[in-house]
Amino acid sequence: MHQFKELKVWQKGRVLVKEIYQATHTFPKDELFGIVSQMRRAAVSIPTNIAEGCGRNSDKELGRFLDIANGSAFELETLMILSLDLEYLSQNKFEEFDAKLNEVQKMIFGLKQSLKIHD
């Protein structure tokens, strides 16, 4: 069992959730149940899957939840690109989020690589 609150990747994911919520607050109201909801769910899925995986009994199970968290990170990245295309996010805000999200993706990959998993 891992202490998820001590993981930098979980901490950065948590900050990202807050920032996504704040940014999507300014999106058009008719997107509340569309792209806003999807972006928020994908963002929340990153740290929650990391935490859930840490609560499991094996590194193999943790690795599976890290894969899910990483998939959510890529989903969020796509939603951010679409938000940029739709001009809901400015280029500067997109680049800021993209850099943070890429860092989280690399950290998830690194954490998974550090596990002793035999697939």
N, C-alpha and C positions, 0 to 999 in steps of 0.2 A: 504494500500500500504506500502511495506517495502523498506527500503533503502539498496539495495543489495550490494552496494560498502562497506558498513560498516560490512557486515557479514563475519566472519572469514572463514567460509566454502567456500564462493565465492572467497575470497582472496587466500586461499590455492588451490582451483581449478584452478585459473588463473596461479599460479606458476607452478602447475603440467602440464598445457598445454605447457608452455614454455619448461619445462624439457623434455616432451615427444617429442616435435619437435626437440630439440637438440639431443636427443638419437637416434631417428629414422633417423636422417641425415646420420648416419654411416651404416644403414642397406643396404643390397645389392640393387643396382639400379633396378633390375628386380622385387623388392617388392614395388616399388613406388606406383603402382596402386592396390596393394594387401594389405598386412598387415600394411604397413606404412600409407596408406590412411585411413584404418579402425581405427587404433590406434589414429590417429590425430583427426578424426571425433568424436570418442567416448570421447576423452579427452576434446575437445572443447564443446561437448554437456553438460558436467557437469556444468561449470559455466554459460553457456548461458541459460540453462533451469532454473537454480536457479534465474537468473536475470529476465527472462521472467515471471516466477511465481510471483516474487515480484511485477511486474507491473500489475498484475491482481487485480480484485476487491474484492477477498475474500480469506480467509485462505484455504477454500476448494480447490479453483483453485491453490493456491500456493502449497498445498499438492500434487495435481496431477502432477505438474511440478517437485516437489522434487522426486516423484516416478520415473519420466522419467530420471532425473539426476542420481538417484541411479541405475537404470537399465543400464545407460551408464557407470557408475563406475564399475559395475560387468562385462559388456562387455569388458571394458579396462583391467580389471584384467585377464580375460580369454586370451585376446590378448597378455598380458605380459607373461603369462605362456607359451603360444605357442612360443613366441619370445625366451624365455629361452630354450625351447625344441629344437628350431631350431638353437640355439647358436648365435642368433642375440644380445641377452642381456647376460652379464656376470651374474654370481650368485650374486655378490655384488650389481650390478646395479639393478637387479631384486628385491633383498631384500629391497633396498633403496626405490624404487618405490612402492613396495608392502606395506611397512609401511606407506608411505604417503597416498596411496590410501585407505588403511584401516581406517586411521584417517578421511579422507574425508567422507567415507561411514558412519562411526559412527556419524559424525557431521550432515550429512543429516538426518539420522534417528532421532537424538536428536532434530533437528529443527522441523521435522515433528511432533514428539511427543509433542512438546511445543505448537503447534497450537491447537486451540479449534475447532476441526472438529468432526462433528457427521455424521459418515458414514451410 
